[in-house]
Each structure stands twice: as C-alpha cells, then as structure tokens.
Amino acid sequence: MVDAGGGAWVMEGLRLQLGARTLLTIPRRLMGVGLSLDQALAGEVPALPSLPPGHHGWMLRSLPDGATIAASGPRFVRQHYRRHYVDLAAGEAAWRAAMSASTRATLRRKAKRIESRAGATCRIERYRTAEEMMLFHPLARQVAALTYQERLLGSALPADAGFVARMLRLAAADGARGWLLFLGDTPVAYLWCSAEGSAWRYDHVGHDPAHAPLSPGTVLMEAALVDLFADRLPRFDFTEGEGQHKSSFATHAVACHDMLLLRPGPTNHAALALLRGFDAGVAIGKQASTAAWLRPIVRRLRR
C-alpha cells in the first residue's frame, strides 16, 4: 500500500489469500478509504474520493453494517467482522471485571511464565516523545524483521524514512505511543499506536517467533493497556478484522464490513467474479476443515 494522504491510500492488487499465504494477486489499482472508530460508531458513510487515471475502484474498510454507498459499478463485501475496542474511560477495574474468569487466569499464567522461564530479566519500556521514538524505532525494527507480518503480510512496523518522519511528527504532537518487551537486553516484542480521534490505534505489533512459547505479545498488550487507562484518550481501537486476542481484551465492538467497489467494465466484472469464486471456495474449505483428517492438510497450506 502507498499512502495517498487525507485518510486514503493506494492499494496495489487484489490478493487471493489462504491464511497468510498469497496464492494470486489480481492486478487492480484501488483507492483505499478507511473509517475511524469514531466514524464507524457514528454510522457515517464516507465520501468517495475521485479516482485518478489508471485506478480501477475503491476498497472501503470498516463501513458500519447498514451503510449504503450510492455509486454505480460492481461491488463485493469481502468480509464482515466486529471492530473491537476497549473503553479506557471506564477504568482498569471495569475492564478486568468484564473479562471471563478463564481470560484473567490466562493473563496471570502467561505473566508468571515469562518471568519464571525466560532465563533473563524481563522488562517493559515505554516510549512517548520524539526523542524516545528515535530510540524505539530501530529496536522495534529488530523484532519486526523477524515476524510473519514482515515476511507474508507487509504490515510490520515500516523501516522507511517517510514512516519515521510521520512517527516523529505524531510524537511531537503527543499522538504516538510505543512499547518494547525485553528479555535481558534483547527486544522480543513491540507495539506501536497512533492517536486517531478519540482512540489509540492498534497500528503495528509483533514478536520474535523464537520466543512465542512465552507469549511476549500478550504480556506486552496487557501492560500497554494498563498504561493507557491513565492516558488522555478514552478508547483503544483494535481496528479492522477479527481475532481471539482482540475479543479477549476488548470491552465493546461495532459491526463492520469491507467493501470492494469497482468501476463498470468487463475486466472489472471478471476480476470480481474470480474474487467471489475464490472467497466462496475458501469458505467451503473452512467448513470442510473441521473434519479431523483434513486439519493437517489445511495447516500445511496456510503455512
């Protein structure tokens, strides 16, 4: 994706994915438009930006369910999901009370495990100012370079100078937060958030897969939320998509969907038909994967 400014971005290609593995990319150039949590909660419908030459349509993210887009052309809802968030204004005690007993026990167990089994001192460092972000970024990149987000999804903390400049601008305006979990002197998990409206966004996260059995990402996420209960914004936004960790930590959710909207034309209709067929096949495969004998095959394909 290429940042296009003004809350939009350029999306290169439609990926046909199985898990984190991209099987095929349909060459379509799209203008991405994402709603903030505030907009999704308010039920807003975004205005579609004009398409520059060479663009084939729009990818709209976090449209609230029930929203109607008045535009011609083929369209397809790629996914429905609950956009999870934490009500920070309610306080830490209310957040923990809303968790299931099993979730609270799991968090305690994981915190004790990383302290007892790491074989090195475990500590969490917080980063807030522009000067601190200059320290945070290269250390977080050490972790990001090892993650599946970097290898497969292209969604790890970016390394480019443009992102660093944006990070520093946000930090100078008190609009960025970062955390690192260290084992000894080695960073093994990171989280970076930016401010958007009334919420801190779950922007970039990752952990060293070599330490996955210690659940450093979960331990870091809990510590970060505890910090944010005393911070200046009333919500933490887990952004688009589902996930067990999101539902476990969240206190609320808003029903949303992502919509692909293309310009009329035979090639765009063909691309959409291919996308529909692939997504339908994946849905059937997910149902079939509940069969015990198919689970090993599905796991290998996803990897």
C-alpha positions in Angstrom: 0.0 0.0 0.0 1.1 3.5 -0.7 0.0 6.4 1.5 -2.2 8.8 -0.5 -2.8 11.3 2.2 -6.0 12.7 3.5 -7.2 9.4 5.1 -6.8 7.5 1.9 -4.1 5.2 0.4 -3.3 3.4 -2.8 -3.8 -0.3 -2.8 -1.9 -2.3 -5.5 -3.6 -5.6 -6.4 -6.3 -7.8 -5.0 -4.8 -10.7 -3.1 -6.3 -14.2 -3.1 -5.1 -15.4 0.3 -5.3 -18.7 2.2 -4.4 -17.7 5.7 -1.2 -15.5 5.5 -0.2 -17.1 2.1 -0.9 -15.1 -1.1 -1.8 -17.6 -3.9 -2.5 -15.0 -6.6 -2.7 -11.2 -7.0 -5.2 -9.7 -9.4 -3.7 -6.6 -10.9 -6.1 -3.9 -9.9 -5.1 -0.4 -8.6 -7.5 0.8 -5.9 -8.1 3.8 -3.8 -8.4 2.7 -0.2 -10.7 4.5 2.2 -10.8 3.6 5.9 -13.2 4.9 8.6 -12.0 5.8 12.0 -13.6 4.1 15.0 -15.4 7.4 15.8 -16.9 7.3 12.3 -17.9 3.6 12.5 -19.6 4.2 15.8 -21.5 7.2 14.4 -22.6 5.1 11.4 -21.0 7.5 8.9 -20.8 6.8 5.2 -17.6 8.2 3.6 -17.5 10.4 0.5 -15.7 8.5 -2.2 -12.5 10.4 -3.4 -12.1 10.9 -7.1 -10.2 8.2 -8.9 -7.0 9.3 -10.6 -6.2 7.9 -14.1 -5.3 4.3 -14.0 -7.3 3.4 -10.9 -10.0 0.7 -11.1 -12.1 1.4 -8.0 -12.2 1.7 -4.2 -11.5 -0.5 -1.2 -13.7 0.7 1.7 -12.8 -0.5 5.1 -14.8 -0.5 8.4 -18.1 0.5 6.8 -20.7 0.2 9.5 -23.2 -2.5 8.8 -26.3 -1.0 7.2 -24.4 1.8 5.4 -25.3 2.4 1.8 -22.8 3.6 -0.8 -24.5 5.5 -3.7 -22.3 4.6 -6.6 -22.5 2.5 -9.8 -20.4 -0.4 -10.7 -19.8 -4.0 -9.4 -19.3 -4.4 -5.7 -18.4 -7.1 -3.3 -18.3 -7.4 0.5 -15.1 -9.2 1.2 -15.6 -9.7 5.0 -17.9 -9.0 7.9 -16.4 -8.5 11.3 -16.7 -6.8 14.6 -14.3 -3.9 15.1 -13.3 -4.4 18.7 -12.3 -1.7 21.1 -11.6 -1.1 24.8 -13.5 1.6 26.8 -10.5 3.1 28.6 -12.7 5.7 30.3 -14.4 3.0 32.3 -11.1 2.2 34.1 -8.9 -0.8 34.5 -11.1 -2.4 37.2 -14.1 -2.4 35.0 -12.0 -3.8 32.1 -10.8 -6.7 34.2 -14.2 -7.4 35.6 -15.6 -7.7 32.1 -13.2 -10.4 31.2 -14.1 -14.1 31.6 -12.5 -15.9 34.6 -10.5 -18.0 32.1 -9.1 -15.0 30.4 -8.0 -13.4 33.6 -6.4 -16.7 34.7 -4.6 -17.0 31.3 -3.1 -13.5 31.6 -1.8 -14.3 35.1 -0.4 -17.5 34.0 1.4 -16.0 31.0 2.9 -13.2 33.0 4.3 -15.7 35.6 5.6 -18.0 32.8 7.6 -15.3 31.1 9.1 -14.2 34.4 10.0 -17.7 35.5 11.1 -19.3 32.3 12.7 -16.6 30.3 16.2 -17.2 31.8 16.8 -13.5 31.7 15.3 -10.3 33.2 12.0 -9.4 31.6 11.2 -5.7 31.4 8.9 -3.4 29.5 10.0 0.1 28.3 7.6 2.8 27.3 8.2 5.4 24.5 6.2 8.6 24.0 8.3 11.7 23.0 10.0 12.2 19.6 13.4 11.7 21.3 12.2 8.4 22.7 10.7 7.3 19.4 14.1 7.7 17.8 15.3 5.0 20.3 12.2 2.9 19.9 12.2 2.6 16.1 15.5 0.7 15.4 14.9 -1.7 18.4 11.3 -2.4 17.3 12.6 -3.0 13.7 14.9 -5.7 15.0 11.8 -7.6 16.1 9.6 -6.6 13.1 12.1 -8.0 10.7 11.6 -11.5 12.2 7.8 -11.6 12.2 5.3 -13.2 9.8 3.8 -9.7 9.4 7.0 -8.7 7.7 7.5 -11.9 5.7 4.0 -12.5 4.5 1.7 -9.6 5.0 3.9 -6.4 4.6 2.2 -5.0 7.7 5.1 -4.9 10.2 6.5 -1.6 11.5 7.8 0.1 8.4 11.6 0.8 8.0 11.3 3.7 5.5 12.3 7.3 6.3 8.8 8.5 5.5 7.3 6.5 8.3 9.9 7.6 10.7 9.2 11.2 9.9 5.5 10.6 10.4 6.2 8.8 13.7 8.2 11.8 14.9 5.6 14.3 13.9 2.9 12.4 15.8 5.1 12.0 18.9 5.9 15.8 18.8 2.1 16.3 18.9 1.6 13.8 21.8 0.0 11.4 19.3 2.1 8.3 19.4 2.9 5.6 22.0 5.3 2.7 21.8 6.2 -0.3 24.0 9.0 -2.9 23.9 9.3 -6.1 25.9 13.0 -7.0 26.6 14.4 -10.3 27.8 17.8 -9.2 29.1 19.0 -6.6 26.6 17.2 -8.2 23.7 13.8 -6.8 22.4 11.4 -9.6 21.7 8.0 -7.9 21.3 6.8 -4.4 20.2 3.6 -2.4 20.0 3.2 1.0 18.3 0.0 3.1 18.4 -1.1 6.4 17.0 -3.9 8.7 18.0 -7.0 8.9 15.8 -9.9 10.9 17.0 -10.9 9.6 20.5 -8.9 6.4 20.2 -5.4 4.9 20.3 -5.0 2.7 17.2 -3.5 -0.8 17.3 -1.2 0.0 14.3 1.8 -2.2 14.4 2.6 -5.2 16.6 4.9 -8.2 16.5 7.1 -10.6 18.5 10.1 -12.7 17.9 8.8 -16.2 16.9 11.7 -17.8 18.7 10.0 -16.7 22.0 6.4 -17.4 21.0 6.0 -20.1 23.7 6.5 -17.4 26.3 3.6 -15.3 24.8 5.5 -12.0 24.9 3.0 -10.2 22.7 0.1 -11.0 25.1 2.1 -9.8 28.1 3.1 -6.6 26.3 -0.5 -6.0 25.2 -1.8 -6.2 28.8 0.9 -3.8 30.1 0.2 -1.3 27.3 -3.5 -1.2 28.1 -2.8 -0.8 31.8 -0.7 2.3 30.8 -3.4 3.7 28.5 -6.1 3.6 31.2 -4.2 6.6 32.7 -3.6 8.3 29.4 -5.5 11.0 27.6 -7.8 9.2 25.2 -11.0 7.3 26.1 -10.7 4.3 23.8 -8.3 1.8 22.4 -9.1 0.7 18.8 -8.2 -2.8 17.7 -9.0 -1.7 14.1 -10.3 -4.0 11.3 -10.7 -7.7 11.4 -11.4 -10.4 14.0 -9.0 -12.2 16.3 -9.2 -14.1 19.5 -6.8 -11.8 21.2 -8.9 -8.8 20.2 -12.2 -10.3 21.6 -10.4 -11.4 24.8 -9.0 -7.9 25.5 -11.9 -5.8 24.1 -14.9 -4.5 26.1 -17.1 -3.5 23.1 -17.4 -3.9 19.3 -19.1 -2.4 16.4 -20.3 -4.5 13.4 -18.5 -3.5 10.2 -17.6 -4.8 6.7 -15.1 -4.2 4.0 -16.4 -3.5 0.5 -14.7 -3.6 -2.9 -16.3 -1.2 -5.3 -15.1 -1.2 -8.9 -15.7 0.9 -12.0 -18.1 -0.6 -14.5 -16.4 -2.6 -17.2 -15.8 -6.2 -18.4 -12.4 -6.7 -16.9 -13.5 -5.4 -13.5 -16.6 -7.7 -13.6 -14.3 -10.6 -14.4 -11.9 -9.8 -11.6 -14.8 -9.6 -9.2 -16.2 -12.9 -10.4 -12.8 -14.5 -9.7 -12.7 -13.0 -6.3 -16.2 -14.1 -5.4 -15.4 -17.7 -6.5 -12.2 -17.8 -4.6 -13.7 -16.5 -1.4 -16.6 -18.9 -1.7 -14.2 -21.8 -2.1 -12.2 -20.7 1.0 -15.5 -20.6 3.0 -16.3 -24.1 1.9 -12.8 -25.2 2.7 -13.1 -23.7 6.2 -16.2 -25.7 6.8 -14.6 -28.9 5.5 -11.5 -28.3 7.6 -13.5 -29.2 10.7 -13.1 -32.8 9.6 -10.2 -34.2 11.6 -8.5 -35.9 8.7 -8.3 -32.6 6.8 -6.8 -30.5 9.5 -3.1 -31.4 8.9 -3.5 -30.6 5.2 -5.2 -27.2 5.9 -2.4 -26.3 8.4 0.3 -27.0 5.8 -1.5 -24.9 3.1 -1.9 -22.0 5.5 1.8 -22.0 6.2 
